Amino acid sequence: MNPEDVDADDLRPEYDFDFSKAVRGQYYKQYCESSNVVVLDPDVAAAFHNAETVNQALRAMLQFAKQTSSLTAGPVGTQQRTAAE
């Protein structure tokens, strides 16, 4: 890099931005609340072609968990026995 170019302003005038008015992290909280990116391990990602197939699999697991939990839940108001009983 040529030392003479260091001071050269190569930005177009329409890209002029006043950094003194910038607010650091202005949208950070909003981004965190609305963002739900999940990184899959390579072996898991290989089993799915896209986000839709991942969502279908997770919905099926949620439905299965809901169905099986109702099968194992006892009547309302009863306590489960412990191994000591």
N, C-alpha and C positions, 0 to 999 in steps of 0.2 A: 504494500500500500504506500502510495506517495504521501509524504508528510504534508504537502501543500493541499491535498484533498481532504485532510481531516477537518478543516474549518469550513469546507464547502458545504452549502445547504442544498442537497439534491431533492428535497421534497417539493412537490408542487404546492402552489399557494392554497389550493382547496383542501389540502391535507394539514394545514396549519392548525395546531392544537395547543391551547394554553394549559400546560401541565400544572401550573400553579393553582388551577381551579379543580383539578382532578381529586377524586376521593378514593383512597385506597380501600379495596374490599367493599365497595358500595353495594354490590349485588351478591356478595359471598353467601350470606345467610339464605337469601331467596334461592340461589343456585343449589345449595346443599339440601334444602327442603324439597325441591322439585326434581332433583337429579337422583336417579336410582340405577346407576351403572354398576353392573356386576361383572367381574372378570372371571371367566371360567378357566379351569386348568385345561391344558391341551388335550388330555385324554377324554375329558367330559365334553369339551367343545367339538371334538371329532365325531361325537355321537349325534350332534344336532347340526342342521343345515342353516338355520336362521333363528331369529328371536321368536318367531311364531311357534316353531316346534318346541323350543324351551318352555314357552308359556303353556302350551298344551300339556306337556309332561308335568309341569308343576301343578297345574289345575287338576289333573287326574290324580296326582298324589294327595292334594288337599282333600279332594272328594273321597278318596279311599280312606284317608285318616279320619275324616268325619264319620263315615259309615262304620268303620271298625270300632271307633271309640264308643259309639252308641251300643254296640254289641257287648262290650266289656264293662260298661257302666252298670253298677247295681241300682236297685230301686232308690228313689230319692229318700233321704233321711236315714239310711243305713250306713254303718261304718264297715270298712273292710277289715277282715281279720288279719292279725299279725302272725308271724311265724311262731311266736311264743305261746299263742293260744292253743 
